[in-house]
Amino acid sequence: MRKIKLTIKRLTLHLALLLAIYCLCRGMFLFINRVEFNFPSILTAPYLLFAGIRFDLAAIFMTNALFIFLNILPAPFIANSTYQKVITYLFILSNSVFILLNLVDIAYFPYIHKRMQSDVLLFLNGKKGSDFYYLLPSFLKQFCYICWTDLCFD
């Protein structure tokens, strides 16, 4: 019973940390793109951060459904340290991809004035042009501070 409580506590801590990272990304998005928005006052930003939590929670639960399922699976091996390490690596790897996409969205927003959607995949496969691969190195150089900021907080 104690190992199950420890597993649930670990799962809760993982998801809470992820929520904090998503809130930090939302704050960076609002701060870096503040000129794109016409905020009536400085008090609007905390409201937007708080209101965005429900979207962050939805994204976290959708992208981590497998991780959550593997943690609450009613099996005797879930308390095994090797099993926990494997699913922790799965958690880190999958969420790193989604956090990176979130950071890319911060730099991408001023150019198209909307958040990233599934149509970005059309740029990757060439259906909306092949400029993506030519522009990627210059974007990485120009916006490297966004990635470094996130690495400092991980």
C-alpha positions as a printed NumPy array, in Angstrom:
array([[  0.   ,   0.   ,   0.   ],
       [  2.865,   2.339,   0.811],
       [  4.428,   1.821,  -2.635],
       [  1.124,   2.688,  -4.297],
       [  0.893,   5.931,  -2.313],
       [  4.473,   6.737,  -3.277],
       [  3.662,   6.095,  -6.96 ],
       [  0.595,   8.352,  -6.814],
       [  2.62 ,  11.036,  -5.039],
       [  5.343,  10.799,  -7.716],
       [  2.717,  11.036, -10.486],
       [  1.169,  14.1  ,  -8.847],
       [  4.572,  15.777,  -8.503],
       [  5.43 ,  15.067, -12.153],
       [  2.157,  16.575, -13.357],
       [  2.424,  19.577, -10.996],
       [  5.946,  20.297, -12.254],
       [  4.699,  20.044, -15.807],
       [  1.852,  22.458, -15.05 ],
       [  4.378,  24.935, -13.614],
       [  6.494,  24.65 , -16.79 ],
       [  3.434,  25.213, -18.996],
       [  2.472,  28.274, -16.914],
       [  6.027,  29.55 , -17.258],
       [  5.816,  29.064, -21.034],
       [  2.502,  30.953, -21.103],
       [  4.098,  33.786, -19.128],
       [  7.026,  33.872, -21.558],
       [  4.58 ,  33.891, -24.472],
       [  2.695,  36.862, -23.033],
       [  5.862,  38.742, -22.108],
       [  7.73 ,  38.218, -25.374],
       [  4.658,  38.905, -27.524],
       [  3.222,  41.724, -25.381],
       [  3.455,  44.217, -28.248],
       [  1.121,  42.01 , -30.303],
       [ -1.629,  42.324, -27.693],
       [ -3.355,  45.475, -26.554],
       [ -3.65 ,  44.805, -22.819],
       [ -5.858,  47.37 , -21.063],
       [ -3.741,  47.148, -17.908],
       [ -0.903,  45.22 , -16.329],
       [ -3.456,  43.287, -14.255],
       [ -4.665,  41.477, -17.377],
       [ -1.561,  39.279, -17.545],
       [ -2.131,  37.474, -14.203],
       [ -5.749,  36.869, -15.204],
       [ -4.611,  35.37 , -18.523],
       [ -2.081,  33.164, -16.736],
       [ -4.751,  31.925, -14.342],
       [ -7.371,  31.448, -17.067],
       [ -4.862,  29.522, -19.165],
       [ -4.438,  26.865, -16.498],
       [ -7.501,  24.968, -17.705],
       [ -6.066,  24.773, -21.229],
       [ -2.714,  23.718, -19.808],
       [ -4.397,  20.995, -17.764],
       [ -6.26 ,  19.74 , -20.831],
       [ -3.016,  19.633, -22.833],
       [ -1.168,  17.906, -20.005],
       [ -3.801,  15.211, -19.582],
       [ -4.091,  14.599, -23.33 ],
       [ -0.358,  14.37 , -23.932],
       [  0.299,  12.316, -20.798],
       [ -2.631,   9.9  , -20.92 ],
       [ -0.312,   6.947, -21.524],
       [  2.021,   8.017, -18.695],
       [ -0.895,   8.419, -16.286],
       [ -2.354,   5.05 , -17.323],
       [  1.009,   3.318, -16.849],
       [  1.273,   4.838, -13.362],
       [ -2.167,   3.796, -12.151],
       [ -2.145,   0.392, -13.795],
       [ -3.303,  -2.115, -11.143],
       [ -0.337,  -4.44 , -11.454],
       [  2.294,  -5.568,  -8.946],
       [  5.211,  -4.364, -11.099],
       [  4.299,  -0.645, -11.054],
       [  6.311,  -0.167,  -7.844],
       [  9.387,  -1.724,  -9.479],
       [ 12.177,   0.854,  -9.736],
       [ 13.143,  -0.197, -13.284],
       [  9.54 ,   0.187, -14.446],
       [  9.338,   3.617, -12.798],
       [ 12.583,   4.698, -14.488],
       [ 11.326,   3.599, -17.907],
       [  8.043,   5.483, -17.622],
       [  9.859,   8.516, -16.181],
       [ 12.092,   8.573, -19.265],
       [  8.957,   8.242, -21.41 ],
       [  7.488,  11.214, -19.519],
       [ 10.603,  13.349, -20.004],
       [ 11.036,  12.485, -23.675],
       [  7.42 ,  13.041, -24.698],
       [  7.002,  16.235, -22.711],
       [ 10.285,  17.662, -23.976],
       [  8.853,  17.479, -27.49 ],
       [  5.665,  19.291, -26.49 ],
       [  7.49 ,  21.934, -24.451],
       [  9.819,  22.533, -27.398],
       [  6.797,  22.996, -29.665],
       [  5.384,  25.436, -27.133],
       [  8.643,  27.399, -27.176],
       [  8.703,  27.397, -30.972],
       [  5.199,  28.816, -30.867],
       [  6.447,  31.777, -28.811],
       [  8.823,  32.818, -31.579],
       [  6.466,  31.813, -34.4  ],
       [  3.477,  33.868, -33.216],
       [  4.616,  37.362, -34.373],
       [  4.941,  36.106, -37.951],
       [  1.501,  34.544, -38.396],
       [ -0.463,  36.131, -35.511],
       [ -1.964,  32.854, -34.335],
       [ -0.901,  29.918, -32.212],
       [  0.55 ,  26.864, -33.878],
       [ -1.988,  24.402, -35.251],
       [ -1.865,  21.207, -37.259],
       [ -1.232,  23.148, -40.475],
       [  2.394,  23.542, -39.375],
       [  2.84 ,  19.904, -40.404],
       [  2.168,  20.998, -43.986],
       [  5.365,  23.064, -43.834],
       [  7.348,  20.061, -42.657],
       [  6.264,  17.794, -45.488],
       [  6.598,  20.517, -48.154],
       [  2.923,  20.973, -49.08 ],
       [  3.058,  24.652, -48.038],
       [  6.561,  25.296, -49.34 ],
       [ 10.067,  24.105, -48.602],
       [ 11.335,  27.239, -46.858],
       [ 11.089,  25.671, -43.417],
       [ 14.365,  23.778, -43.655],
       [ 16.194,  26.799, -45.056],
       [ 14.851,  29.166, -42.4  ],
       [ 15.276,  26.823, -39.42 ],
       [ 18.983,  27.572, -38.77 ],
       [ 18.43 ,  31.339, -38.803],
       [ 15.385,  31.026, -36.516],
       [ 17.385,  28.908, -34.07 ],
       [ 20.149,  31.494, -34.039],
       [ 17.743,  34.415, -33.692],
       [ 15.577,  32.896, -30.947],
       [ 18.126,  30.816, -29.015],
       [ 17.39 ,  32.826, -25.841],
       [ 13.957,  31.187, -25.614],
       [ 15.457,  27.701, -25.486],
       [ 18.191,  28.772, -23.06 ],
       [ 15.582,  30.316, -20.754],
       [ 13.658,  27.061, -20.667],
       [ 16.806,  25.016, -20.053],
       [ 17.684,  27.211, -17.085],
       [ 14.339,  26.495, -15.447],
       [ 14.334,  22.705, -16.041]])
